[in-house]
Amino acid sequence: MLTSPQARFDLLLLAVAVAGISLSGPLVAATAAPALAIAFWRNAMAAASLTPVVLFRQSLRRELATLGRRRLVLSATAGAVLAAHFALWLPSLSMTSVASSVALVTTTPIWITVLLWLRGHRPDRRTWIGTGVAFAGVVLLTGVDLSVSARALAGDALALAGGLAAAVYMLIGNEVRRTTSTTAYTFVCYSVTAALLLVVCLAAGTDLSGYSAETWIKLLVLTATAQLLGHSLLNRVVRGLGPSVTSTAILLEAPGAALIAAVWLGQTPPWPAYPALGVILLGLALVIRAERPPRPVPPAPAAT
């Protein structure tokens, strides 16, 4: 129930998570390292930071040892899908316009609504409307600049596939988190993501070292904010808030990143950033209201 104290606490954590992932774009832009290398290191560092917790907490070691085949496979699959999200989306940024790439990769909540519908769930009409309104806010900010060149169309397709991969990742996380702690799930997930991205980086000849001290510091900050506070808290709250609310809130990353870049990097945000923020918040409010259970109808008074 989204009106319970736990739900309100989850919404607070969701706000922190959105702030964390909103730092991702400005930090990546300010980090002098290849995009795929950044994706690898943020996951590898996140998994490494969780390792001491796993080693020194007996309850976590016991939980990981008793995950069972199904939960282990699902957690590893989530890691593979997250790696696919990064591997698909990041190259698209150099193949098509940034505006098109961002707009298409943020189709995640639309994909989630469609996938839930295909699985037999019937989302409330307000969920569809709210998702559409929130996505319209992202389009208002980024614009749509589809090109007819083969390279740009391939980039658009990669970004769209990246949004679908993010939706599958969110749905798997929602399923696993029903019976698995956030730490155990993210440890397995990030470890698999890092391992697969390492293979991709080595195959592509991506430089994974030789960076300046400043770059390593930015990678650490990126890991602490976008990965641990961002992705991990999203995995924490998706169990209670559900994938529709969680994924729709992620759309706030676009205006959030624009505003952070304005404060930190001195980049004046485009004027649509402000109305876009309002439109996305309106869409999120509609989705949240749609997820609330209906109020019980009081019984009719007994006849006299």
DOMAR-639041 format. One record per residue (C-alpha): residue number from 0; residue in three letters; x, y, z. Coordinates in Angstrom, 2 decimals. Last residue first. Layout:
pos code u v w
NUM ALA X Y Z .
...
END
This chain:
pos code u v w
303 THR -34.75 -1.13 10.35 .
302 ALA -32.43 -1.94 7.46 .
301 ALA -28.79 -2.28 8.36 .
300 PRO -26.61 0.58 7.31 .
299 ALA -24.65 -0.06 4.11 .
298 PRO -21.15 -1.29 4.63 .
297 PRO -18.35 1.22 4.09 .
296 VAL -16.69 0.95 0.68 .
295 PRO -13.01 0.12 1.07 .
294 ARG -10.67 2.69 -0.43 .
293 PRO -9.18 1.57 -3.69 .
292 PRO -5.60 0.31 -3.58 .
291 ARG -2.99 2.88 -4.55 .
290 GLU -1.05 1.96 -7.68 .
289 ALA -3.08 4.33 -9.87 .
288 ARG -2.37 7.21 -7.50 .
287 ILE 1.37 6.54 -7.82 .
286 VAL 1.09 6.41 -11.61 .
285 LEU -0.80 9.73 -11.70 .
284 ALA 1.73 11.36 -9.37 .
283 LEU 4.56 10.14 -11.61 .
282 GLY 2.90 11.73 -14.65 .
281 LEU 2.53 15.04 -12.82 .
280 LEU 6.15 14.88 -11.65 .
279 ILE 7.24 14.27 -15.26 .
278 VAL 5.23 17.29 -16.44 .
277 GLY 6.65 19.54 -13.71 .
276 LEU 10.22 18.56 -14.46 .
275 ALA 9.59 19.10 -18.17 .
274 PRO 8.30 22.62 -17.39 .
273 TYR 11.70 23.41 -15.81 .
272 ALA 14.01 21.60 -18.19 .
271 PRO 12.28 23.15 -21.24 .
270 TRP 14.42 26.30 -20.80 .
269 PRO 17.63 24.45 -21.57 .
268 PRO 19.92 24.15 -18.55 .
267 THR 22.82 26.61 -18.40 .
266 GLN 25.99 24.57 -18.06 .
265 GLY 28.07 25.82 -15.14 .
264 LEU 29.46 22.36 -14.51 .
263 TRP 28.22 21.93 -10.93 .
262 VAL 25.07 24.07 -10.71 .
261 ALA 23.91 23.80 -14.33 .
260 ALA 25.04 20.19 -14.62 .
259 ILE 22.95 19.40 -11.54 .
258 LEU 19.90 21.03 -13.17 .
257 ALA 20.32 19.09 -16.40 .
256 ALA 20.93 15.83 -14.53 .
255 GLY 17.72 16.31 -12.57 .
254 PRO 15.79 17.15 -15.74 .
253 ALA 16.79 13.78 -17.25 .
252 GLU 16.94 11.71 -14.05 .
251 LEU 13.28 12.47 -13.31 .
250 LEU 12.47 9.66 -15.76 .
249 ILE 13.65 7.26 -13.04 .
248 ALA 10.42 8.05 -11.18 .
247 THR 8.49 6.20 -13.90 .
246 SER 10.65 3.12 -13.36 .
245 THR 9.98 3.01 -9.62 .
244 VAL 6.23 3.65 -9.89 .
243 SER 5.72 0.95 -12.54 .
242 PRO 8.19 -1.55 -11.04 .
241 GLY 6.46 -1.82 -7.65 .
240 LEU 6.59 0.49 -4.65 .
239 GLY 7.42 -2.14 -2.04 .
238 ARG 9.79 -4.49 -3.83 .
237 VAL 11.04 -1.74 -6.14 .
236 VAL 12.34 0.16 -3.09 .
235 ARG 15.61 -1.69 -2.47 .
234 ASN 16.49 -2.29 -6.12 .
233 LEU 16.11 1.44 -6.69 .
232 LEU 18.24 1.97 -3.58 .
231 SER 20.99 -0.15 -5.11 .
230 HIS 20.81 1.58 -8.50 .
229 GLY 21.17 5.10 -7.14 .
228 LEU 22.86 5.22 -3.74 .
227 LEU 25.27 2.41 -4.63 .
226 GLN 25.55 2.95 -8.40 .
225 ALA 24.90 6.62 -9.14 .
224 THR 26.30 8.00 -5.89 .
223 ALA 29.06 5.82 -4.46 .
222 THR 30.15 4.43 -7.83 .
221 LEU 30.19 7.85 -9.48 .
220 VAL 32.19 9.24 -6.56 .
219 LEU 34.73 6.43 -6.95 .
218 LEU 34.93 6.99 -10.71 .
217 LYS 35.40 10.71 -10.08 .
216 ILE 38.29 9.95 -7.73 .
215 TRP 39.83 7.65 -10.35 .
214 THR 39.59 10.42 -12.96 .
213 GLU 41.26 12.94 -10.64 .
212 ALA 44.12 10.53 -9.98 .
211 SER 44.75 10.37 -13.74 .
210 TYR 43.86 7.32 -15.80 .
209 GLY 46.30 4.72 -17.09 .
208 SER 43.81 1.90 -16.72 .
207 LEU 40.84 0.21 -18.40 .
206 ASP 41.58 1.17 -22.00 .
205 THR 38.94 -0.37 -24.28 .
204 GLY 40.25 -2.92 -26.80 .
203 ALA 36.72 -3.87 -27.86 .
202 ALA 37.15 -7.51 -26.80 .
201 LEU 38.75 -6.44 -23.52 .
200 CYS 35.93 -3.98 -22.82 .
199 VAL 33.23 -6.53 -23.66 .
198 VAL 34.84 -9.19 -21.44 .
197 LEU 35.12 -6.67 -18.59 .
196 LEU 31.48 -5.74 -19.17 .
195 LEU 30.54 -9.37 -18.57 .
194 ALA 32.49 -9.61 -15.31 .
193 ALA 31.22 -6.23 -14.06 .
192 THR 27.59 -7.15 -14.72 .
191 VAL 28.02 -10.54 -13.04 .
190 SER 29.52 -8.93 -9.94 .
189 TYR 26.88 -6.19 -9.95 .
188 CYS 24.03 -8.72 -9.91 .
187 VAL 25.51 -11.09 -7.33 .
186 PHE 26.29 -8.29 -4.89 .
185 THR 23.05 -6.47 -5.77 .
184 TYR 20.92 -9.45 -4.77 .
183 ALA 22.73 -10.22 -1.53 .
182 THR 22.74 -6.57 -0.46 .
181 THR 19.10 -5.93 -1.36 .
180 SER 17.89 -8.95 0.59 .
179 THR 16.19 -11.80 -1.25 .
178 THR 12.61 -13.14 -1.08 .
177 ARG 10.48 -10.55 -2.85 .
176 ARG 13.66 -8.86 -4.11 .
175 VAL 14.06 -11.52 -6.79 .
174 GLU 10.80 -10.64 -8.59 .
173 ASN 11.19 -6.86 -8.48 .
172 GLY 14.81 -7.22 -9.59 .
171 ILE 13.68 -9.29 -12.56 .
170 LEU 11.17 -6.58 -13.49 .
169 MET 13.76 -3.81 -13.21 .
168 TYR 16.33 -5.66 -15.34 .
167 VAL 13.66 -6.40 -17.96 .
166 ALA 12.81 -2.69 -18.11 .
165 ALA 16.48 -1.70 -18.33 .
164 ALA 16.92 -4.12 -21.24 .
163 LEU 13.94 -2.51 -23.01 .
162 GLY 15.49 0.94 -22.58 .
161 GLY 18.80 -0.33 -23.95 .
160 ALA 16.94 -1.83 -26.92 .
159 LEU 15.56 1.66 -27.67 .
158 ALA 19.06 3.12 -27.36 .
157 LEU 20.47 0.47 -29.71 .
156 ALA 17.69 1.07 -32.25 .
155 ASP 18.32 4.82 -32.19 .
154 GLY 22.03 4.18 -32.74 .
153 ALA 21.24 1.94 -35.72 .
152 LEU 18.99 4.69 -37.10 .
151 ALA 21.81 7.19 -36.66 .
150 ARG 24.26 4.96 -38.53 .
149 ALA 21.81 4.23 -41.36 .
148 SER 21.08 7.92 -41.87 .
147 VAL 17.42 8.91 -41.66 .
146 SER 17.81 10.98 -38.51 .
145 LEU 15.44 11.15 -35.56 .
144 ASP 15.70 14.39 -33.61 .
143 VAL 13.18 14.05 -30.84 .
142 GLY 13.40 16.68 -28.11 .
141 THR 15.38 16.20 -24.91 .
140 LEU 13.33 18.25 -22.44 .
139 LEU 9.86 17.98 -23.98 .
138 VAL 10.56 14.34 -24.85 .
137 VAL 11.35 13.69 -21.16 .
136 GLY 8.11 15.39 -20.13 .
135 ALA 6.18 13.36 -22.70 .
134 PHE 7.57 10.27 -20.95 .
133 ALA 5.93 11.41 -17.72 .
132 VAL 2.59 12.01 -19.48 .
131 GLY 2.70 8.60 -21.18 .
130 THR 3.50 6.80 -17.93 .
129 GLY 0.73 8.66 -16.16 .
128 ILE -1.80 7.80 -18.88 .
127 TRP -0.87 4.11 -18.91 .
126 THR -0.88 3.94 -15.12 .
125 ARG -4.15 5.90 -15.01 .
124 ARG -5.75 3.21 -17.17 .
123 ASP -4.94 0.71 -14.42 .
122 PRO -2.45 -1.98 -15.39 .
121 ARG -3.88 -5.35 -16.43 .
120 HIS -1.40 -8.03 -15.50 .
119 GLY -1.40 -11.08 -17.75 .
118 ARG 2.30 -11.33 -18.51 .
117 LEU 1.82 -9.37 -21.74 .
116 TRP 0.33 -6.48 -19.72 .
115 LEU 3.32 -6.51 -17.37 .
114 LEU 5.61 -6.40 -20.41 .
113 VAL 3.70 -3.44 -21.88 .
112 THR 3.79 -1.47 -18.61 .
111 ILE 7.48 -2.26 -18.19 .
110 TRP 8.26 -1.23 -21.78 .
109 ILE 6.53 2.11 -21.19 .
108 PRO 8.44 2.55 -17.93 .
107 THR 11.76 1.91 -19.76 .
106 THR 11.14 4.32 -22.66 .
105 THR 13.99 6.35 -21.16 .
104 VAL 16.47 4.80 -23.58 .
103 LEU 14.59 6.36 -26.51 .
102 ALA 14.54 9.95 -25.20 .
101 VAL 18.18 9.79 -24.07 .
100 SER 19.39 8.44 -27.42 .
99 SER 17.28 10.88 -29.43 .
98 ALA 18.59 13.89 -27.51 .
97 VAL 22.17 12.62 -27.56 .
96 SER 21.98 12.51 -31.34 .
95 THR 22.83 9.20 -32.97 .
94 MET 25.93 7.05 -33.25 .
93 SER 28.10 8.40 -30.41 .
92 LEU 25.39 8.15 -27.75 .
91 SER 24.33 4.77 -29.17 .
90 PRO 27.58 3.23 -27.92 .
89 LEU 26.45 3.86 -24.29 .
88 TRP 22.97 2.37 -24.75 .
87 LEU 23.65 -1.16 -25.90 .
86 ALA 26.63 -2.10 -23.72 .
85 PHE 25.11 -0.38 -20.67 .
84 HIS 21.74 -2.11 -21.01 .
83 ALA 23.41 -5.41 -21.93 .
82 ALA 25.42 -5.26 -18.70 .
81 LEU 22.16 -4.68 -16.81 .
80 VAL 20.65 -7.69 -18.62 .
79 ALA 23.61 -9.87 -17.61 .
78 GLY 23.37 -8.72 -14.00 .
77 ALA 19.63 -9.40 -13.96 .
76 THR 20.37 -12.87 -15.34 .
75 ALA 22.81 -13.46 -12.48 .
74 SER 20.12 -12.51 -9.96 .
73 LEU 17.55 -14.72 -11.74 .
72 VAL 19.96 -17.67 -11.87 .
71 LEU 20.79 -17.30 -8.18 .
70 ARG 17.13 -16.97 -7.23 .
69 ARG 16.20 -20.12 -9.16 .
68 ARG 19.21 -22.23 -8.14 .
67 GLY 18.92 -21.71 -4.43 .
66 LEU 19.93 -18.68 -2.47 .
65 THR 21.19 -20.83 0.40 .
64 ALA 24.89 -19.98 0.31 .
63 LEU 24.11 -16.33 -0.43 .
62 GLU 21.79 -16.17 2.59 .
61 ARG 24.32 -17.86 4.88 .
60 ARG 27.05 -15.48 3.81 .
59 LEU 24.64 -12.60 4.36 .
58 SER 23.71 -13.78 7.86 .
57 GLN 27.39 -14.29 8.72 .
56 ARG 28.23 -10.69 8.02 .
55 PHE 31.99 -10.25 7.71 .
54 LEU 32.56 -11.61 4.20 .
53 VAL 29.38 -10.18 2.65 .
52 VAL 30.00 -6.72 4.07 .
51 PRO 33.66 -6.93 3.00 .
50 THR 32.52 -7.82 -0.58 .
49 LEU 29.98 -5.00 -0.94 .
48 SER 32.63 -2.40 -1.79 .
47 ALA 34.14 -4.76 -4.37 .
46 ALA 30.75 -5.23 -6.08 .
45 ALA 30.30 -1.46 -6.28 .
44 MET 33.86 -1.00 -7.54 .
43 ALA 33.29 -3.57 -10.29 .
42 ASN 29.96 -2.02 -11.25 .
41 ARG 31.28 1.55 -11.44 .
40 TRP 34.48 0.27 -13.08 .
39 PHE 32.74 -1.55 -15.92 .
38 ALA 30.35 1.27 -16.82 .
37 ILE 33.23 3.77 -16.75 .
36 ALA 35.25 1.48 -19.01 .
35 LEU 32.31 1.30 -21.42 .
34 ALA 32.15 5.11 -21.54 .
33 PRO 35.88 5.57 -22.17 .
32 ALA 37.64 7.64 -19.47 .
31 ALA 38.17 11.35 -18.79 .
30 THR 35.29 11.82 -16.36 .
29 ALA 33.34 15.12 -16.58 .
28 ALA 30.66 13.81 -18.94 .
27 VAL 30.34 10.64 -16.87 .
26 LEU 29.91 12.76 -13.74 .
25 PRO 27.30 15.03 -15.35 .
24 GLY 25.33 12.04 -16.63 .
23 SER 25.52 9.93 -13.46 .
22 LEU 24.60 12.64 -10.95 .
21 SER 20.92 12.14 -11.78 .
20 ILE 21.39 8.50 -10.74 .
19 GLY 22.03 9.58 -7.16 .
18 ALA 19.25 12.18 -7.01 .
17 VAL 16.84 9.54 -8.32 .
16 ALA 18.00 7.15 -5.60 .
15 VAL 17.52 9.79 -2.88 .
14 ALA 13.97 10.43 -4.14 .
13 LEU 13.32 6.68 -4.16 .
12 LEU 14.53 6.48 -0.55 .
11 LEU 11.89 9.08 0.37 .
10 LEU 9.27 7.14 -1.61 .
9 ASP 10.31 3.99 0.28 .
8 PHE 9.77 5.82 3.59 .
7 ARG 6.28 6.83 2.43 .
6 ALA 5.63 3.22 1.45 .
5 GLN 6.77 2.00 4.87 .
4 PRO 4.49 4.53 6.60 .
3 SER 1.54 3.15 4.59 .
2 THR -0.24 5.12 1.86 .
1 LEU 1.44 3.34 -1.06 .
0 MET 0.00 0.00 0.00 .
END
